[in-house]
Amino acid sequence: MNFFHNDNKTAFEAKELAQWIAFGPVVFQVARVLRNSGILEVIEESATKGLTIEEIVGKVKLPHYGVRVLLESGLGIGLVVINDDRYTITKTGVFILHDPLTKINMDFVHDVNYKGLFDLDKSIENGKPEGLKVFGNWRTIYEGLSQLPPHVQKSWFSFDHFFSDTAFPAVIKHVYKNGIKNILDIGGNTGKWAIASTKYADDISVTIMDLPGQLDMAKSRIDQLGLSNRISFYPVNMLDATQPFPKGYDAIWMSQFLDCFSEAEIVSILKKCYQAIDDDKYVLILEAFWDVQRFEAAAFCLQQTSIYFTALANGNSQMYHSEVFINCIHEAGFEIAERIDNIGLSHTLLKCKKII
């Protein structure tokens, strides 16, 4: 990946980008309101004919002034163009309106992150998620996830699941190809992986290990699906040094989980995994690393997602560079037996075996 090695912008281009950054919050909110208010939608419906501002006002039932300032801002952002006093939508406007990845990212940034990011500087200074106080007095967002406002929960889970939903169908055949039947799913969240596993083969059983609040959310869904006889639960605080991980599994699975922890915490969790599995068993890790992405936009999204971890999630984790993450694996006593990149939209599967 050669996305970040050279500065090829002219001075004029660099200054132009600097203005985009300076007005970044304005650009974001205008795009969101143009989307949510129906303005972009009614303009798109007009196709190449376009709409005058008076026609748009009539369709969306908003004040003329408000529509005017939004549209004029939208011109500068590049969401609409104007010809003969008629507005038409641009390709970027269409993506804002319809692209699933863009919509999920925008909702996640607004509902989960936006207010908390105001205290990013304090989070950097203190190594704590200082922005989390906009929702509650928890040490990490995971402790309070089940208590977040419903619309915030919805945006959080939509963001989290969007990426796993594309990765799970592609990775599941690699996980279960060597006769694994009984797997420990650490950080199983709402049970998506456990459910997918039981649907993949009738003889697979899964134990989800997570915080009690997380498991409560997973249990109700699994009970509804009638899978309680094949999916069990093990409540635990992963960072409690006095709590060992359960033994006797064919493999340990962690998907989009270890990025929720600092490097030292990753090593600590992996060392517990080391103690919990036999020498001939594997730890399987599914993660998205920003340095192995096929597209610069994908790397960009992962790099910016790291700031969510800093300001709101826990204050000390991120979407990692693969070398940093793999160093943690080695420090915990494992080697990489197999690596598969480009799974789903952005993921890598690491099959880890004990260094004997």
Secondary structure, DSSP 8 states (H G I E B T S, - for coil): --TTS-----HHHHHHHHHHHHTHHHHHHHHHHHHHTSHHHHHHHTGGG-B-HHHHHHHHT--HHHHHHHHHHHHHHTSEEEETTEEEE-HHHHHHHH-HHHHHHHHIIIIIITTGGGGHHHHHHHTS-GGGGGT-S-SSTTTTGGGS-HHHHHHHHHHHHHHHHHHHHHHHHHHSTT---EEEEET-TTSHHHHHHHHH-TT-EEEEEE-HHHHHHHHHHHHHTT-TTTEEEEE--TT-TT-------SEEEEES-GGGS-HHHHHHHHHHHHHHS-TT-EEEEEE--GGG-SSHHHHHHHHHHHHHIIIII-SS--S--HHHHHHHHHHTTEEEEEEEEEETTTEEEEEEEE--
